[in-house]
Amino acid sequence: MRIKHVLTDNGSAFRFKLFRAVCTRHGIVQKLTRTYRPQTNGKAERFIQSALRERVYD
């Protein structure tokens, strides 16, 4: 499974230049959730759970 997009919250770890550079190097498009919209963070958390589950059972 190849990751094409990653949805993250606006945490400093995900806005860090190194994280963005790694995404760019691997052709991954980073999308940030909207600020002050906690509903969107749920989508990011669910995506992470799904990705981890796929990785574990792959």
C-alpha positions as CSV (number, residue, x, y, z in Angstrom):
1,M,0.0,0.0,0.0
2,R,1.4,3.4,-1.0
3,I,0.5,6.4,0.9
4,K,-0.5,9.3,-1.3
5,H,-2.0,11.8,1.2
6,V,-1.7,12.3,4.9
7,L,-4.2,14.3,7.0
8,T,-2.8,15.7,10.2
9,D,-3.8,18.2,12.8
10,N,-1.9,21.5,13.1
11,G,0.4,20.2,15.8
12,S,3.9,21.5,15.7
13,A,5.3,18.1,14.9
14,F,3.4,18.0,11.6
15,R,4.3,21.6,10.7
16,F,8.0,20.9,11.3
17,K,10.1,21.4,8.1
18,L,11.6,17.9,8.4
19,F,8.2,16.2,8.4
20,R,7.2,18.3,5.3
21,A,10.5,17.4,3.6
22,V,10.0,13.7,4.2
23,C,6.5,13.9,2.8
24,T,7.7,15.8,-0.3
25,R,10.6,13.3,-0.8
26,H,8.2,10.4,-0.9
27,G,5.6,12.1,-3.0
28,I,3.1,12.4,-0.1
29,V,0.7,15.3,-0.1
30,Q,0.2,16.6,3.4
31,K,-3.2,18.1,4.3
32,L,-3.7,19.9,7.6
33,T,-7.0,20.0,9.4
34,R,-8.7,23.4,9.9
35,T,-7.8,25.2,13.0
36,Y,-10.4,25.5,15.7
37,R,-12.5,22.7,14.1
38,P,-12.1,19.7,16.5
39,Q,-14.5,17.7,14.3
40,T,-11.8,17.5,11.6
41,N,-9.3,16.2,14.1
42,G,-11.5,13.1,14.4
43,K,-11.0,12.4,10.7
44,A,-7.2,12.6,11.2
45,E,-7.3,10.3,14.2
46,R,-9.5,7.7,12.4
47,F,-7.1,7.8,9.4
48,I,-4.2,7.1,11.6
49,Q,-6.0,4.1,13.3
50,S,-6.9,2.7,9.9
51,A,-3.3,3.1,8.5
52,L,-1.8,1.4,11.6
53,R,-4.3,-1.4,11.3
54,E,-3.5,-1.9,7.6
55,R,0.2,-1.9,8.5
56,V,-0.1,-4.4,11.3
57,Y,-2.2,-6.9,9.2
58,D,-0.3,-6.4,6.0
